[in-house]
Amino acid sequence: MERAAHERGTRRPYAGWLLLFVALLLPALCSCSLFERNKLRAVKSAGELVVLTRTSPTTYYDTPDGPTGFEYDLVSSFASYLGVKPRFIVAEKFTDIIPRLVNGDADMAAAGITVTEARSKQVRFGPPYQQIRQQVVYRLGTTRPADVKDLIGRQIEVQRGTSYVDRLNELKQQYPDLKWTETDKETEELLQSVWEGLLELSIADSNIVAVNRQYFPELQVAFSMQKPESLAWAFPLGKDTSLYDAAVKFLEKARASGELAQIIDRYYGPASHSNFINLSVFKVRVRSRLPLYQLLYEKAGKLTDVDWRLLAAIGYQESYWDSKATSPTGVRGMMMLTQDTADHLGIVDRLNAAQSIDGGSRYIQSLIQRMPPGITEPDRTWMALAAYNIGINHLEDARIITEKQGHNPNKWNDVKNYLPLLADKAWYSKTKYGYARGREPVIFVNSVRTYYDILVKLDEEEKARNKPEALDLKAPAI
């Protein structure tokens, strides 16, 4: 009995300490468990927001001056709101995004994802930030389908795993003869195929169509497939909604402050203005705007030994001779200089017309000088113009592709045929500098050359008439 009592007495202090230890440890364990389940707290602790996206002109893409795109800007603002940095993971295919998010590869997905009933069973969608419509697209000059019945028997190709496929499957129940092909090509690639005449029809969201019609003006909308749909960010399902709740508050704030509207306008506002050559408008602006800046262009031309009319043509293509112009990628001013380029050239105010023209003229001069010695004029200038638009590194990637395909990398007429491949995953994945919107520099060079030729003709006619004024639109129409 005495031994038993002694043993009980020796165990009581130990048991007391054990209970105290458990009591102290339990809140810590609970705290760790809660920490792990609270996604918002985890993101802030890590200092970064991991986001799944895709390469597209309407979502995320790299430029010579860094990444940009609608989703990039909006997500970056959200990350700033949280006090962290964004880290983007670019999915190989659109169909990979939701499965990878479900698998825990990222905190959220921002990739122009349409909210559908099927997807809502896999992820939690945030508040819609944009309304779009699915549109049937064809090329001007081909037969326009008036409605769904007219799609029967036509060549239709759409991106696999998109809501376009879901809609076509719904329509097939009503129209059994409706057929189409699904592909892993990006929607933007399919639109380009329609523009090139390689594909009859495709389907794309209205925002994608709007952006691409800037570069492919012959693309036409046949009709919209259905009522408006919503685009939204996607978050993993689960009990914890902390990050989702923060996104809801951010989007409410962005909508109320006008920030969301500004980002939408930045990327889609100019989409209503096509970039194809409009000689009538150009001639009007030669008379109304160019006289305000012609002396500045002439001065810059003398300093750099670059034809002032070429500099003026660049200025018109870049800004329509608007000294206050600003692009979605942050380039600004008459000659649309990036901040890095302006800093390198010693330009203090990009919105000052004189400084912008001076900087732009010195920049194109430097690009002409940097072209490899094997490139002779006029190819040297056309290549430099392409580099002005897309960056000299992406131009070099295109020249390498051109050479590998058995063509001359020193001839613009050869290189321009391979620049668009920089937007094709099968090609840009093998280049040093990756994705680029390779069709844009081709359009840029063609446009600048057209404007330049017109300015030369008008200028020479002025000199022949010995008129002291700036260019006069009384010259014969071209």
C-alpha positions in Angstrom: 0.0 0.0 0.0 2.8 2.4 1.0 4.6 1.5 -2.3 1.5 2.1 -4.3 0.9 5.4 -2.7 4.5 6.4 -3.3 4.2 5.4 -7.0 1.0 7.5 -7.3 2.7 10.4 -5.7 5.6 10.3 -8.0 3.4 10.1 -11.1 1.2 13.1 -10.2 3.9 15.8 -10.9 4.8 14.1 -14.2 1.1 13.9 -15.2 0.7 17.6 -14.3 3.7 18.6 -16.4 2.3 16.5 -19.3 -1.1 18.1 -19.1 0.6 21.5 -19.0 2.7 20.6 -22.1 -0.3 19.4 -24.0 -2.2 22.5 -23.1 0.6 24.8 -24.4 1.2 22.7 -27.5 -2.5 22.4 -28.6 -3.0 26.0 -29.5 0.3 26.0 -31.4 -0.8 22.9 -33.4 -4.2 24.5 -34.1 -2.5 27.7 -35.1 -0.2 25.8 -37.6 -3.2 23.9 -38.9 -5.2 27.1 -39.4 -2.1 28.8 -41.0 -1.9 25.9 -43.5 -5.6 26.2 -44.4 -5.6 30.0 -44.7 -4.4 30.6 -48.2 -4.3 34.4 -47.9 -2.0 34.2 -44.9 0.2 31.7 -46.7 0.4 33.9 -49.8 1.4 36.9 -47.7 3.9 34.8 -45.7 5.5 33.6 -48.9 5.6 37.1 -50.4 4.3 36.0 -53.7 1.0 35.1 -55.5 1.4 32.2 -57.9 -0.8 32.5 -60.9 -1.5 30.1 -63.8 -2.0 31.8 -67.1 -1.5 31.3 -70.8 0.3 33.2 -73.6 -2.1 35.3 -75.5 -2.5 39.0 -76.6 -5.6 39.2 -74.3 -4.0 37.6 -71.3 -0.2 37.5 -70.8 2.7 37.9 -73.2 6.4 39.0 -73.2 7.7 42.1 -74.9 11.2 43.4 -75.3 10.4 45.5 -72.2 9.0 42.7 -70.0 5.7 40.9 -69.6 2.4 42.6 -70.3 -1.3 41.8 -71.1 -4.7 42.4 -69.6 -4.4 39.5 -67.0 -0.9 40.5 -66.2 -1.9 44.1 -65.4 -5.0 43.1 -63.4 -3.2 40.4 -61.4 -0.2 42.6 -60.7 -2.6 45.2 -59.3 -4.2 42.5 -57.1 -0.8 41.3 -55.9 0.1 44.9 -55.0 -3.2 45.1 -53.1 -2.1 42.1 -51.1 1.4 43.4 -50.6 3.1 40.6 -52.5 4.7 40.0 -55.9 3.0 38.0 -58.6 4.7 34.9 -60.1 3.2 33.7 -63.4 3.2 30.1 -64.6 2.5 29.8 -68.3 0.6 26.6 -69.0 1.6 24.7 -72.1 -2.1 24.3 -73.2 -5.3 26.0 -72.2 -6.7 22.6 -71.2 -3.9 22.2 -68.6 -4.9 25.3 -66.6 -7.8 24.1 -64.5 -6.4 20.6 -63.9 -3.1 22.2 -62.7 -5.0 24.6 -60.5 -6.9 21.7 -58.9 -3.6 19.8 -58.5 -2.3 22.7 -56.4 0.3 24.1 -58.8 -0.9 27.7 -58.2 -2.9 29.9 -55.9 -5.3 31.0 -58.7 -5.7 31.0 -62.5 -6.1 34.2 -64.6 -6.3 33.3 -68.3 -9.4 34.7 -69.8 -11.4 31.7 -68.5 -15.1 31.7 -69.4 -17.4 30.8 -66.5 -19.3 27.6 -67.4 -21.4 25.2 -65.3 -19.0 22.3 -65.9 -16.0 24.3 -64.8 -17.8 25.7 -61.8 -17.9 22.1 -60.4 -14.1 22.0 -60.5 -13.1 25.5 -59.4 -14.5 28.5 -57.6 -14.9 31.5 -59.9 -14.4 35.0 -58.7 -16.7 37.9 -59.7 -16.8 38.4 -63.5 -14.5 41.2 -64.6 -15.6 41.2 -68.3 -18.5 40.2 -70.5 -17.9 38.6 -73.9 -19.7 36.8 -76.6 -18.7 33.8 -78.7 -18.4 35.0 -82.3 -18.2 33.1 -85.6 -15.3 34.6 -87.7 -14.7 34.5 -91.4 -12.6 36.4 -93.9 -13.9 39.3 -95.9 -14.5 38.2 -99.5 -15.6 34.7 -98.5 -19.2 33.5 -98.0 -20.6 34.8 -94.7 -22.6 32.4 -92.7 -25.8 34.1 -91.5 -26.7 31.6 -88.7 -26.0 28.2 -87.3 -27.6 26.4 -90.2 -25.1 28.0 -92.5 -22.3 26.4 -90.5 -23.3 23.0 -91.8 -20.9 21.8 -94.4 -18.3 24.5 -93.7 -14.7 24.0 -92.6 -14.7 24.9 -88.9 -11.8 24.6 -86.5 -11.8 25.6 -82.8 -9.4 25.3 -79.9 -9.8 22.1 -77.9 -11.1 22.3 -74.3 -12.7 25.7 -74.7 -16.3 26.8 -74.2 -16.6 27.0 -78.0 -16.6 23.2 -78.0 -19.2 23.0 -75.3 -21.4 25.4 -77.3 -21.0 23.4 -80.6 -21.9 20.2 -78.8 -25.1 21.9 -77.6 -25.9 23.0 -81.1 -25.2 19.6 -82.5 -28.2 18.2 -80.6 -30.4 20.6 -82.7 -28.3 20.3 -85.9 -26.9 16.7 -86.1 -25.0 17.4 -89.4 -22.9 20.1 -87.7 -19.3 19.1 -87.8 -16.0 20.8 -86.7 -12.4 20.0 -85.9 -10.8 20.5 -82.5 -7.1 21.4 -82.2 -4.5 22.4 -79.6 -3.7 25.5 -81.6 -4.4 28.7 -79.7 -7.5 30.7 -80.8 -5.3 33.5 -82.0 -3.5 31.1 -84.4 -6.8 29.9 -85.8 -7.9 33.5 -86.4 -4.7 34.1 -88.3 -5.4 31.0 -90.4 -8.8 32.4 -91.3 -7.2 35.7 -92.2 -4.6 33.9 -94.4 -7.3 32.0 -96.2 -6.1 28.6 -94.8 -9.3 28.0 -92.8 -12.9 28.9 -93.5 -14.3 29.6 -90.1 -13.4 29.7 -86.4 -15.0 30.7 -83.2 -13.5 33.1 -80.6 -14.5 35.3 -77.7 -15.4 38.9 -78.8 -12.5 40.4 -76.9 -10.0 38.1 -78.7 -11.6 39.0 -82.0 -11.5 42.7 -81.3 -7.8 42.7 -80.5 -6.8 40.6 -83.5 -8.9 42.6 -86.0 -6.4 45.4 -85.3 -3.8 43.4 -87.1 -6.0 41.4 -89.4 -8.7 43.9 -90.6 -10.1 41.5 -93.1 -11.4 39.3 -90.3 -15.2 39.7 -90.0 -17.8 38.7 -87.5 -20.5 36.6 -89.1 -22.7 36.4 -86.0 -22.6 35.9 -82.2 -23.3 32.3 -81.0 -25.3 33.1 -77.8 -25.9 35.5 -74.9 -23.0 37.2 -73.2 -20.7 35.1 -71.0 -18.5 36.1 -68.1 -14.7 35.9 -67.8 -13.4 35.4 -64.2 -10.4 34.3 -62.2 -10.5 30.7 -60.9 -9.6 29.5 -57.4 -9.4 26.0 -55.9 -12.5 24.6 -54.2 -12.4 24.0 -50.5 -13.5 25.3 -47.2 -11.0 28.1 -47.1 -12.1 31.1 -49.1 -9.6 33.7 -47.7 -7.8 34.4 -51.0 -11.1 34.3 -52.9 -12.6 36.8 -50.5 -9.6 39.1 -50.9 -10.1 38.9 -54.7 -13.8 39.8 -54.3 -12.9 42.9 -52.3 -10.1 43.9 -54.7 -12.3 43.7 -57.7 -15.1 45.7 -56.0 -12.5 48.3 -55.2 -11.0 48.3 -58.7 -14.5 48.6 -60.2 -15.5 51.4 -57.9 -12.3 53.4 -58.4 -12.4 53.0 -62.2 -9.1 51.0 -62.3 -10.8 48.0 -63.9 -12.4 50.2 -66.6 -9.0 51.8 -67.3 -7.3 48.4 -67.8 -10.1 47.2 -70.1 -9.9 50.5 -72.1 -6.1 50.2 -72.2 -6.3 46.9 -74.0 -9.6 46.9 -75.8 -10.3 50.6 -76.3 -8.0 50.9 -79.4 -9.4 47.6 -80.7 -12.2 49.5 -82.5 -9.6 51.3 -84.6 -8.0 49.1 -87.2 -4.3 49.6 -88.1 -4.7 49.1 -91.9 -3.7 51.9 -94.2 -6.3 54.6 -94.5 -4.9 57.1 -97.0 -7.8 59.5 -96.7 -7.3 60.0 -92.9 -3.5 60.1 -93.4 -3.7 62.9 -95.9 -6.0 64.9 -93.7 -3.5 64.6 -90.9 -0.6 65.5 -93.2 -2.3 68.8 -93.6 -3.6 69.3 -90.1 -1.0 67.8 -87.8 2.3 67.3 -89.7 3.0 71.1 -90.1 3.1 71.3 -86.3 6.0 68.9 -86.1 7.7 68.9 -89.6 10.6 71.2 -88.6 11.3 69.0 -85.6 11.5 65.9 -87.9 13.7 67.8 -90.4 16.1 68.9 -87.6 16.2 65.3 -86.2 16.8 64.0 -89.7 19.8 66.2 -90.2 21.3 65.3 -86.9 21.0 61.5 -87.4 21.3 61.4 -91.2 18.0 59.5 -91.4 15.4 60.8 -93.9 13.1 63.1 -92.0 10.1 61.7 -94.0 10.9 58.2 -92.7 11.0 59.5 -89.2 7.7 61.2 -89.7 6.2 58.0 -91.2 7.3 56.1 -88.0 5.8 58.8 -85.9 2.5 58.6 -87.7 2.4 54.8 -87.5 3.2 54.9 -83.8 1.0 57.7 -82.6 -0.8 59.3 -85.5 1.4 62.3 -84.6 -0.2 62.5 -81.2 2.5 63.7 -78.7 0.4 62.5 -75.7 -0.2 59.0 -77.0 0.2 56.0 -74.6 0.1 52.3 -75.5 -1.0 49.2 -73.4 2.7 48.3 -72.9 3.5 51.7 -71.4 5.4 53.2 -74.3 4.5 56.8 -74.7 4.8 59.9 -76.8 5.0 60.8 -80.5 7.6 58.1 -81.2 6.3 55.7 -78.6 9.5 55.2 -76.6 9.7 52.8 -73.7 10.9 54.2 -70.4 14.1 52.1 -70.6 14.9 53.4 -74.1 14.1 57.0 -73.1 16.4 56.7 -70.1 19.2 55.2 -72.2 18.8 58.1 -74.7 18.6 60.8 -72.0 15.0 61.7 -72.8 13.4 63.3 -69.7 9.9 63.9 -70.9 8.5 61.3 -73.5 5.4 63.4 -73.9 7.4 66.4 -75.1 7.2 66.2 -78.9 10.7 67.6 -79.5 12.3 65.2 -77.1 10.3 62.2 -78.4 11.2 62.9 -82.0 14.9 63.4 -81.1 14.9 60.2 -79.1 13.1 58.2 -81.7 15.3 59.4 -84.5 18.5 58.5 -82.5 17.0 55.1 -81.6 16.2 54.1 -85.2 19.6 55.4 -86.2 21.2 53.1 -83.6 19.2 50.1 -84.8 20.2 50.7 -88.4 23.9 50.8 -87.3 23.5 47.6 -85.2 22.2 45.5 -88.1 24.8 42.9 -89.2 27.1 44.1 -92.0 25.7 41.5 -94.4 22.4 43.4 -94.5 22.5 46.1 -97.1 20.0 48.9 -97.9 17.1 49.1 -98.2 16.8 45.8 -96.3 18.9 47.3 -93.5 16.3 50.0 -92.9 13.4 47.7 -93.1 15.0 45.3 -90.6 15.7 48.2 -88.3 12.1 49.2 -88.5 11.0 45.7 -87.5 13.4 45.8 -84.5 12.0 49.2 -83.5 8.6 47.5 -83.2 9.4 44.0 -81.8 13.0 44.3 -80.4 16.3 43.4 -82.0 16.5 40.0 -80.1 13.2 38.7 -81.5 14.2 39.9 -85.0 17.4 37.9 -84.6 15.3 34.8 -83.7 13.3 35.3 -86.9 16.5 35.7 -88.9 17.8 32.4 -87.5 14.5 30.6 -88.4 14.8 32.1 -91.9 18.3 30.8 -92.4 17.4 27.3 -91.0 14.5 27.2 -93.5 17.0 27.7 -96.4 16.2 31.4 -97.0 18.3 34.6 -96.8 18.3 36.1 -93.3 19.7 39.3 -94.7 16.7 40.0 -97.0 13.6 41.6 -95.5 11.3 39.8 -98.1 12.5 36.5 -96.7 12.6 37.4 -93.0 9.1 38.9 -93.0 7.6 35.5 -94.0 9.1 33.9 -90.9 8.5 36.6 -88.3 4.9 35.5 -87.7 6.2 32.1 -86.7 7.3 33.7 -83.4 3.7 33.5 -82.3 3.5 29.8 -83.1 4.4 27.6 -80.1 5.9 25.0 -82.4 8.5 27.6 -83.4 8.9 30.1 -80.6 9.5 27.3 -78.1 12.8 26.6 -79.9 14.0 30.2 -80.0 16.3 32.0 -77.6 13.9 34.8 -76.8 10.5 33.0 -77.0 7.1 34.3 -77.9 6.5 37.5 -79.9 3.7 38.9 -81.9 5.6 38.4 -85.1 2.8 39.6 -87.4 2.9 43.1 -85.9 6.4 44.1 -87.2 5.5 43.0 -90.7 2.4 45.2 -90.6 4.4 48.0 -89.0 7.1 47.9 -91.7 4.6 47.8 -94.5 2.6 50.7 -93.0 5.7 52.9 -92.4 6.9 52.2 -96.0 3.6 53.2 -97.4 3.4 56.4 -95.4 7.1 57.1 -96.3 6.4 56.7 -100.0 3.5 59.1 -99.9 5.4 61.7 -97.9 8.3 61.5 -100.4 5.9 61.9 -103.4 4.1 64.8 -101.8 7.3 66.5 -100.7 8.8 66.2 -104.1 5.7 67.7 -105.7 5.9 70.6 -103.3 9.6 71.2 -104.1 8.7 71.1 -107.8 6.1 73.8 -107.3 8.6 75.8 -105.1 6.1 76.3 -102.4 7.5 77.3 -99.0 4.6 75.8 -96.9 4.5 72.3 -95.4 3.1 69.5 -97.5 -0.1 70.5 -99.4 -2.9 68.1 -100.0 -3.7 69.7 -103.3 -1.3 67.3 -104.8 -2.8 64.6 -107.0 -4.4 61.7 -105.2 -2.3 58.6 -104.8 
